[in-house]
Amino acid sequence: MYDVELPKWGMTMQDGTISRWLKKPGDRVVEGEPIAIVETEKVDTDLEAPRSGVLKAVLVQEGQTVEVGTVIARIDDGS
């Protein structure tokens, strides 16, 4: 199982808001494929899957703001 954390995309980024999940639990994901849209203070950005596998859990709901480094989802990558 792989923990997907909210990445830090800029020097001043402290948090981000999940605008929309593009995948739902049970969906197959491919590394590099967008799985969510994250709103930051400057721009909306596609969050790409860091690993291929099955999206097992979404831990942060749409509209929720969390700090950089927060685990927001889990991907079963077979490990």
C-alpha atoms as a printed R data frame, in Angstrom:
   type eleno elety resid chain resno       x      y       z
1  ATOM     1    CA   MET     A     1   0.000  0.000   0.000
2  ATOM     2    CA   TYR     A     2   1.326  3.446  -0.927
3  ATOM     3    CA   ASP     A     3   0.324  6.649   0.886
4  ATOM     4    CA   VAL     A     4  -0.357  9.587  -1.442
5  ATOM     5    CA   GLU     A     5   0.643 12.828   0.277
6  ATOM     6    CA   LEU     A     6  -0.241 16.381  -0.702
7  ATOM     7    CA   PRO     A     7   2.971 17.555  -2.401
8  ATOM     8    CA   LYS     A     8   4.624 20.932  -2.005
9  ATOM     9    CA   TRP     A     9   4.599 22.567  -5.443
10 ATOM    10    CA   GLY     A    10   6.115 25.906  -4.469
11 ATOM    11    CA   MET     A    11   8.359 27.477  -1.841
12 ATOM    12    CA   THR     A    12   5.464 29.279  -0.123
13 ATOM    13    CA   MET     A    13   2.856 26.520  -0.406
14 ATOM    14    CA   GLN     A    14   1.562 25.555   3.029
15 ATOM    15    CA   ASP     A    15  -1.700 23.786   2.173
16 ATOM    16    CA   GLY     A    16  -4.098 22.869  -0.608
17 ATOM    17    CA   THR     A    17  -7.791 22.185  -1.127
18 ATOM    18    CA   ILE     A    18  -9.036 19.109  -2.943
19 ATOM    19    CA   SER     A    19 -11.297 20.665  -5.580
20 ATOM    20    CA   ARG     A    20 -12.324 17.414  -7.231
21 ATOM    21    CA   TRP     A    21 -11.370 13.765  -7.271
22 ATOM    22    CA   LEU     A    22 -10.989 12.476 -10.825
23 ATOM    23    CA   LYS     A    23 -10.806  8.852  -9.658
24 ATOM    24    CA   LYS     A    24 -12.810  6.987  -7.027
25 ATOM    25    CA   PRO     A    25 -11.891  4.093  -4.748
26 ATOM    26    CA   GLY     A    26 -11.642  0.885  -6.751
27 ATOM    27    CA   ASP     A    27 -10.459  2.651  -9.922
28 ATOM    28    CA   ARG     A    28  -7.236  1.528 -11.555
29 ATOM    29    CA   VAL     A    29  -4.652  4.333 -11.816
30 ATOM    30    CA   VAL     A    30  -1.470  4.639 -13.844
31 ATOM    31    CA   GLU     A    31   1.604  6.493 -12.580
32 ATOM    32    CA   GLY     A    32   1.523 10.066 -13.912
33 ATOM    33    CA   GLU     A    33  -2.225 10.071 -14.566
34 ATOM    34    CA   PRO     A    34  -4.248 12.873 -12.894
35 ATOM    35    CA   ILE     A    35  -6.267 11.571  -9.937
36 ATOM    36    CA   ALA     A    36  -7.427 14.858  -8.375
37 ATOM    37    CA   ILE     A    37  -7.462 18.616  -8.839
38 ATOM    38    CA   VAL     A    38  -5.864 20.590  -6.006
39 ATOM    39    CA   GLU     A    39  -6.476 24.300  -5.477
40 ATOM    40    CA   THR     A    40  -3.585 26.289  -4.026
41 ATOM    41    CA   GLU     A    41  -3.251 29.997  -3.307
42 ATOM    42    CA   LYS     A    42  -1.961 30.562  -6.837
43 ATOM    43    CA   VAL     A    43  -3.445 27.954  -9.192
44 ATOM    44    CA   ASP     A    44  -5.473 24.769  -9.631
45 ATOM    45    CA   THR     A    45  -3.143 21.843 -10.344
46 ATOM    46    CA   ASP     A    46  -3.618 18.218 -11.385
47 ATOM    47    CA   LEU     A    47  -2.363 15.808  -8.754
48 ATOM    48    CA   GLU     A    48  -0.808 12.883 -10.587
49 ATOM    49    CA   ALA     A    49  -0.733  9.314  -9.322
50 ATOM    50    CA   PRO     A    50   2.742  8.682  -7.890
51 ATOM    51    CA   ARG     A    51   2.375  4.914  -8.493
52 ATOM    52    CA   SER     A    52   0.317  2.570 -10.632
53 ATOM    53    CA   GLY     A    53  -2.247  0.358  -8.934
54 ATOM    54    CA   VAL     A    54  -5.766  0.568  -7.539
55 ATOM    55    CA   LEU     A    55  -7.002  3.620  -5.632
56 ATOM    56    CA   LYS     A    56  -8.008  1.975  -2.357
57 ATOM    57    CA   ALA     A    57  -9.009  4.952  -0.212
58 ATOM    58    CA   VAL     A    58  -9.723  8.656  -0.466
59 ATOM    59    CA   LEU     A    59  -8.901 10.171   2.939
60 ATOM    60    CA   VAL     A    60  -9.606 13.845   2.185
61 ATOM    61    CA   GLN     A    61 -12.979 14.898   0.822
62 ATOM    62    CA   GLU     A    62 -13.643 17.433  -1.919
63 ATOM    63    CA   GLY     A    63 -13.597 20.961  -0.501
64 ATOM    64    CA   GLN     A    64 -11.336 20.004   2.401
65 ATOM    65    CA   THR     A    65  -8.097 21.943   2.938
66 ATOM    66    CA   VAL     A    66  -5.062 20.110   4.337
67 ATOM    67    CA   GLU     A    67  -1.407 20.876   5.001
68 ATOM    68    CA   VAL     A    68   1.414 19.809   2.687
69 ATOM    69    CA   GLY     A    69   2.518 16.266   3.553
70 ATOM    70    CA   THR     A    70  -0.930 15.106   4.676
71 ATOM    71    CA   VAL     A    71  -1.853 11.624   3.446
72 ATOM    72    CA   ILE     A    72  -4.849 12.216   1.169
73 ATOM    73    CA   ALA     A    73  -5.285  8.797  -0.467
74 ATOM    74    CA   ARG     A    74  -3.909  5.270  -0.627
75 ATOM    75    CA   ILE     A    75  -2.969  3.271  -3.693
76 ATOM    76    CA   ASP     A    76  -2.585 -0.515  -3.600
77 ATOM    77    CA   ASP     A    77   0.521 -0.928  -5.733
78 ATOM    78    CA   GLY     A    78   0.977 -4.602  -4.928
79 ATOM    79    CA   SER     A    79   3.792 -4.064  -2.423
